[in-house]
Amino acid sequence: MSQPEPVVTPSGMSLERWGLSPWLLGVIILLAWAPLPFGSVQPVWKNVLSAASLLMFAGFIIAKGPTLRWPPHGNRALSWSLAFFVLACLWIALQAAPFMPVSWHHPAWQLTAEALGEPLTGTISLDPAASIEDLLSLLGLAGIFGIVVIEARDPKKARTLLAAAAIIAFAYAVYGLVVYLTGNETVAWADKRFYRDSLSSSFVNRNTYGVYAGLGIVFATALVLSFIAPIIAGRQRRADKAREALSYMTGPGGFWLLAIIVGSSALILSGSRAASTASALGVLALVGLYFAARRASVTTIVGSFGAIAAAGFVLFLLSGDLLFDRFSQVDASLGGRSRIYEIVAIAIQDHFWLGGGYGAFDDVFRIYAGTAESFGPNYEAAHSVFLEMTLELGVPATVFLFASIALLVGSCSWAILTRRRDRMFPVLAIASTVLVVVQGTVDFGVQTPAVALVFAIALGLGVAQSTSSADHK
């Protein structure tokens, strides 16, 4: 069977030579564009990103269909993950469907109908349009994940995608610093109305940008570590190790070191406590797991942690005034959020099985919070991804959705123990998961489409490299 001709760019350079394919190039374009329109958080930009992702995935399936095999790369965890994911998505669709039993409809529909004196078509979801909109966004992310899992099987392509993601995050960090140092009066193309004292790059919310910056730091660190770790964990003399590591850091590794420094500065200037803490834990998880996978000594691991802590402390001293002030106010902030958590916990008890509707948190929460001024006229997030998903989906569907992700992370964890090559990618996936889980426990960064896209790519890279060719055969 003849091999297909390589795709050639207008300049005559083969995409394959750059470690790319047309599909990965499309993923990189989306990755570069998604943060620009305020993180794609507004409905119109979220829908554009969803449509582009779904169309790209549909084209990918049509083009690659005859050559695709299930499960990809012989990874059986993907079958169970897909099953749980489909169940969660099916339930979201049913939440928005008007044909479900009337007794399952949210009681607010009946109350509204009685107040208006006319019948209304009810659904389980209190906002079925938002449920469908967010479902399409979720499916779009799954499509990008699927493309990465298939296309990033080639380690060269995986590394190219990893480098592209790190470069894009670096570019947004540079942009954020320029805006911050020149007055901090705009976000993307709009006047800045919120967080005037904080760096948020093209994102409206500083906490969301903090997660995005943290993922960029983790990606850049992975690129540095993939070269430095074998040197440090090797059996060479210390002088030779130092010489080789220094040669890399002052040569090709210098750009990635700069990306880490610039990204870390942008993260600190965002003033996001949760994102800064989660990013630090993500980097430590990345370094610790990768060195452990290479069977480095405890002294090496501890020394690496110490070097990271020292570098972080220096950066904090140089630009951490805002972050320090916000850490000093943590008690007041937690006090306000604890009240939100109490209200959400009460609401979850009433929506335990069916949920209030995916994407309908604001409407459901308002019923329980009333018109309390402390929450403002609209309160769109629970400041906890896990509590918010549980209220929106109900407990069973929430378990299905998170189980689908947990199985993928489990596959990456197993790969760290069993693989001998390209272990950086499963480690990257786990470190990224640590970051978004820690931050998501007390905030909602990963619910922003641009951030979720980066996480989907990190997870896709890890799963793509979680099985060896020998296992597949």
C-alpha positions in Angstrom: 0.0 0.0 0.0 1.5 3.3 -1.0 2.2 6.0 1.6 0.3 9.3 1.3 2.2 12.3 0.1 3.4 14.5 3.0 1.5 17.8 3.4 3.5 20.7 2.1 3.1 24.3 3.2 3.2 27.1 0.6 6.9 27.6 1.3 7.6 24.1 0.3 8.4 22.8 3.8 6.8 19.6 4.8 4.7 19.7 8.0 6.1 16.3 8.9 9.6 17.8 9.0 8.4 20.2 11.7 6.8 17.4 13.7 3.3 18.4 12.7 0.3 17.3 10.8 -2.6 19.4 9.4 -4.7 18.4 12.4 -2.1 19.3 15.0 -1.6 22.6 13.2 -5.3 23.2 13.5 -5.1 22.4 17.2 -2.2 24.9 17.6 -4.2 27.6 15.8 -7.1 27.1 18.2 -4.7 27.0 21.1 -3.3 30.4 20.1 -6.6 32.0 19.4 -8.7 30.8 22.3 -7.2 33.0 25.0 -7.5 36.2 23.0 -11.2 36.9 23.2 -11.2 37.0 27.0 -10.4 33.4 27.3 -13.4 32.5 25.1 -15.5 32.7 28.2 -18.3 34.8 26.7 -21.1 32.8 25.0 -20.3 34.0 21.4 -16.6 33.1 21.7 -17.3 29.9 23.5 -19.7 28.9 20.8 -17.1 29.8 18.0 -14.5 27.7 19.8 -16.9 24.8 20.2 -18.0 24.9 16.6 -14.4 25.0 15.3 -13.4 22.1 17.6 -16.3 20.0 16.6 -15.9 20.7 12.9 -12.2 19.9 13.1 -12.9 16.6 14.9 -15.6 15.7 12.4 -13.2 16.3 9.5 -10.5 14.3 11.3 -12.8 11.3 11.7 -13.9 11.4 8.1 -10.3 11.7 6.9 -8.8 9.2 9.3 -11.7 6.8 9.6 -10.4 3.9 7.5 -7.2 3.8 9.4 -8.5 4.3 13.0 -8.6 1.4 15.4 -10.2 1.1 18.8 -9.0 1.5 21.4 -6.2 3.8 20.2 -2.8 2.4 20.8 -4.3 -0.6 22.6 -5.1 1.6 25.6 -8.2 -0.1 27.2 -8.7 2.7 29.7 -9.9 4.8 26.9 -12.9 2.5 26.4 -14.1 2.8 30.0 -13.4 6.5 30.0 -15.4 7.0 26.8 -18.3 5.0 28.3 -18.5 7.1 31.4 -18.1 10.3 29.4 -20.9 9.3 27.0 -23.2 8.6 30.0 -22.5 12.0 31.5 -23.1 13.8 28.1 -26.3 11.8 27.5 -27.6 12.9 30.9 -26.9 16.5 30.1 -28.9 16.2 26.9 -31.7 14.6 28.8 -31.6 17.5 31.4 -32.5 19.8 28.5 -35.1 17.6 26.9 -38.8 18.6 27.3 -40.0 15.0 27.0 -38.6 13.8 30.4 -41.3 13.0 33.1 -43.0 16.1 34.4 -42.2 15.0 38.0 -38.5 15.3 37.1 -38.8 18.8 35.9 -37.3 21.5 38.0 -40.1 22.8 40.3 -39.3 26.4 39.4 -40.9 25.8 36.0 -44.3 25.0 37.6 -44.0 28.0 40.0 -43.2 30.3 37.1 -46.1 29.0 35.1 -48.5 29.6 38.0 -47.2 33.1 38.4 -47.6 33.9 34.7 -51.0 32.2 34.5 -50.0 30.2 31.4 -48.4 26.8 30.8 -44.7 26.4 30.3 -42.7 23.6 28.8 -40.4 22.5 31.6 -37.2 20.5 31.7 -34.9 19.1 34.4 -32.5 21.9 33.7 -33.5 25.4 34.9 -31.7 26.8 31.8 -31.9 24.2 29.0 -30.2 26.5 26.4 -27.2 26.9 28.7 -27.1 23.1 29.2 -26.9 22.5 25.4 -24.4 25.3 24.9 -22.1 23.9 27.6 -22.6 20.4 26.4 -21.3 21.4 22.9 -18.3 23.1 24.5 -17.6 19.9 26.5 -17.9 17.8 23.3 -15.6 20.2 21.5 -12.9 19.7 24.1 -13.3 16.0 23.9 -12.8 16.2 20.1 -9.6 18.1 20.5 -8.5 15.6 23.1 -9.2 12.8 20.6 -7.2 14.4 17.9 -4.2 14.8 20.2 -4.4 11.2 21.4 -4.2 9.9 17.9 -1.9 12.5 16.3 0.6 12.9 19.2 1.4 9.2 19.2 4.6 10.2 17.4 6.9 11.5 20.1 8.2 14.2 17.7 4.7 15.5 17.1 4.0 15.3 20.8 7.1 17.4 21.6 6.2 19.9 18.9 2.7 20.4 20.3 4.1 20.7 23.8 6.6 23.3 22.6 3.9 25.2 20.7 1.6 25.3 23.8 4.5 26.6 25.9 5.4 29.3 23.4 1.8 30.5 23.2 1.5 30.7 26.9 4.8 32.7 27.0 3.5 35.1 24.4 0.4 35.8 26.5 2.6 36.3 29.5 4.7 38.8 27.6 1.5 40.6 26.5 0.2 40.6 30.0 3.4 42.1 31.4 3.4 44.8 28.7 -0.2 45.8 29.5 0.5 45.7 33.2 3.7 47.9 33.0 2.0 50.4 30.7 -0.9 51.2 32.9 -3.0 48.0 33.1 -6.0 49.7 31.5 -7.1 47.2 28.9 -7.9 43.5 28.5 -7.7 42.3 25.0 -9.4 45.1 23.0 -11.7 46.3 25.8 -11.2 48.7 28.7 -10.4 46.9 31.9 -13.2 47.2 34.5 -12.1 44.5 37.0 -8.9 43.7 38.7 -7.2 47.0 37.8 -4.4 46.2 40.2 -3.7 42.7 38.8 -2.2 41.3 35.7 -4.8 39.2 33.8 -3.3 39.3 30.2 -6.3 38.8 27.8 -8.5 37.2 30.5 -11.1 39.1 32.4 -10.5 37.1 35.6 -7.1 37.2 37.3 -7.6 33.8 38.9 -8.4 32.2 35.5 -5.3 33.7 33.9 -3.3 32.5 36.9 -4.3 28.9 36.0 -3.5 29.4 32.3 -0.1 30.9 33.2 0.6 28.0 35.6 -0.1 25.5 32.9 2.3 27.4 30.6 5.0 27.2 33.3 4.4 23.5 33.7 4.8 23.0 30.0 8.0 25.0 29.7 9.4 23.2 32.8 8.7 19.9 31.2 10.7 20.8 28.1 13.7 21.9 30.3 13.3 18.9 32.5 13.2 16.4 29.7 16.8 17.4 28.9 18.2 18.3 32.3 16.8 15.3 34.3 18.8 12.6 32.4 21.9 14.6 33.0 21.3 15.1 36.7 20.1 11.5 37.3 23.0 10.1 35.3 26.3 8.5 36.5 28.6 11.2 35.2 30.9 13.2 37.5 29.3 16.2 39.1 31.6 18.6 37.1 30.6 17.0 33.8 26.9 17.2 34.8 27.1 20.8 35.7 29.0 21.6 32.5 26.5 19.9 30.2 23.5 21.3 32.1 25.0 24.8 31.9 25.7 24.4 28.2 22.0 23.5 27.6 20.6 26.3 29.7 22.8 29.0 28.0 22.0 27.5 24.6 18.8 25.9 23.4 17.3 25.7 26.9 17.7 29.4 27.5 14.4 30.2 25.8 12.4 27.8 27.9 14.1 29.1 31.1 13.0 32.6 30.0 9.5 31.3 29.4 9.4 29.9 33.0 10.7 33.2 34.5 8.4 35.4 32.5 5.4 33.1 33.1 6.1 33.0 36.8 6.4 36.8 37.0 3.1 37.1 35.3 1.5 34.6 37.6 2.7 36.4 40.7 1.6 39.7 39.4 -1.9 38.3 38.8 -2.2 38.1 42.6 -4.1 34.8 42.4 -3.4 32.9 45.6 -5.1 29.6 44.5 -3.4 29.6 41.1 0.0 30.4 42.5 -0.3 27.7 45.1 -1.7 25.2 42.6 1.0 26.0 40.0 3.8 25.5 42.6 2.3 22.1 43.5 2.0 21.3 39.8 5.7 22.1 39.1 6.8 20.1 42.2 4.6 17.1 41.1 6.2 17.3 37.6 9.8 17.4 38.9 9.2 14.8 41.7 7.4 12.3 39.5 9.8 12.6 36.6 12.9 12.2 38.7 11.2 9.3 40.6 10.4 7.6 37.3 14.0 7.8 36.4 15.0 6.4 39.8 16.9 9.4 40.8 18.2 9.6 44.4 16.3 11.2 47.2 19.1 13.8 47.4 18.6 14.7 43.8 14.8 15.1 44.2 15.1 17.1 47.4 17.8 19.3 45.9 15.6 20.0 42.9 12.7 21.0 45.1 15.1 23.3 47.0 16.3 25.0 43.8 12.7 25.5 42.7 11.7 26.9 46.1 14.7 29.3 46.0 13.9 30.5 42.5 10.3 31.0 43.4 11.2 32.9 46.6 13.4 35.3 44.6 10.7 36.0 42.1 8.2 36.5 44.9 10.5 39.1 46.5 10.9 40.9 43.2 7.2 41.1 42.3 5.1 39.6 45.0 3.7 42.6 46.9 0.2 42.2 45.6 0.2 38.4 46.1 1.5 38.8 49.7 -1.3 41.3 50.5 -3.9 38.9 49.1 -2.5 36.0 51.2 -2.8 38.2 54.3 -6.5 38.6 53.5 -7.2 34.9 53.0 -9.3 34.5 56.2 -11.8 37.1 55.0 -12.0 35.5 51.5 -12.5 32.0 52.9 -15.2 33.3 55.1 -17.2 34.6 52.2 -16.7 31.4 50.2 -17.6 29.2 53.1 -21.0 30.8 53.0 -21.3 30.0 49.3 -20.3 26.4 50.0 -22.9 26.1 52.7 -25.7 27.3 50.3 -24.5 25.0 47.5 -24.4 22.0 49.9 -28.0 22.6 50.8 -29.0 22.9 47.1 -27.2 19.7 46.3 -29.3 17.8 48.7 -32.4 18.9 46.8 -30.8 18.1 43.4 -28.9 14.9 44.5 -30.1 12.6 41.7 -31.1 14.9 38.8 -29.1 18.1 39.2 -30.3 21.6 38.4 -29.0 21.6 34.9 -25.5 21.7 33.3 -24.6 25.4 33.0 -27.5 26.5 35.1 -25.7 27.1 38.3 -26.5 30.8 38.4 -30.2 30.3 38.2 -30.3 27.4 40.7 -28.0 29.2 43.2 -30.1 32.4 43.1 -33.1 30.5 44.3 -31.2 29.5 47.5 -29.2 32.7 47.9 -32.2 34.9 47.4 -31.3 38.6 46.9 -28.4 38.7 49.3 -26.4 41.7 48.3 -23.1 40.0 49.2 -23.5 37.8 46.2 -24.5 40.5 43.8 -27.3 40.4 41.2 -25.6 37.4 39.4 -23.4 34.8 40.8 -22.1 32.5 38.0 -19.7 30.2 39.8 -19.5 28.2 43.1 -15.8 28.8 43.4 -15.4 25.1 43.5 -15.6 23.0 40.3 -16.6 19.9 42.2 -19.4 21.5 44.1 -20.7 23.3 41.0 -20.7 20.2 38.8 -22.4 18.2 41.5 -25.2 20.8 41.8 -25.6 21.1 38.1 -25.4 17.4 37.1 -26.5 15.5 40.2 -24.2 13.1 42.0 -24.4 10.1 39.6 -23.6 12.1 36.4 -20.9 14.0 38.2 -19.3 10.7 39.2 -19.5 9.5 35.6 -17.8 12.7 34.3 -15.0 12.8 36.8 -14.5 9.0 36.5 -13.9 9.4 32.8 -11.0 11.9 33.6 -9.7 9.8 36.5 -9.3 6.8 34.3 -7.2 8.8 31.9 -5.0 10.0 34.7 -4.8 6.5 36.0 -3.6 5.4 32.6 -0.9 8.0 32.7 0.1 7.0 36.3 0.5 3.4 35.1 2.7 4.6 32.2 5.1 6.3 34.6 5.7 2.9 36.3 5.9 0.8 33.2 7.3 2.9 30.3 11.0 3.4 29.6 10.6 6.2 27.0 8.7 9.4 26.7 7.6 9.3 30.3 7.6 13.1 30.4 4.2 13.3 28.7 2.3 11.1 31.2 4.1 13.0 34.0 3.0 16.3 32.4 -0.6 15.1 32.3 -0.6 14.3 36.0 1.1 17.5 37.0 -1.4 19.5 34.9 -4.2 17.6 36.7 -2.7 18.4 40.1 -2.7 22.1 39.1 -6.3 22.3 37.9 -7.7 20.0 40.7 -6.1 22.1 43.5 -7.2 25.4 42.0 -10.6 24.0 41.0 -11.3 23.0 44.6 -11.6 26.6 45.6 -12.2 28.3 42.3 -13.2 27.7 38.7 -10.2 28.3 36.4 -10.6 25.1 34.3 -14.2 26.0 33.5 -12.9 28.8 31.2 -12.7 27.3 27.6 -9.2 28.5 26.9 -7.9 27.0 30.1 -9.9 23.8 29.6 -8.4 23.5 26.1 -4.8 23.5 27.4 -5.7 20.9 30.0 -7.4 18.7 27.4 -4.2 18.9 25.3 -2.0 18.1 28.3 -4.2 15.1 29.1 -4.2 14.0 25.4 -0.4 14.2 25.3 -0.1 12.0 28.4 -2.6 9.4 27.1 -1.1 9.3 23.6 2.3 8.3 25.2 0.9 6.0 27.9 1.4 2.7 26.0 4.4 1.4 24.2 4.5 0.0 20.7 5.2 -3.4 22.1 2.0 -3.2 24.2 0.0 -2.2 21.1 1.4 -5.1 19.1 
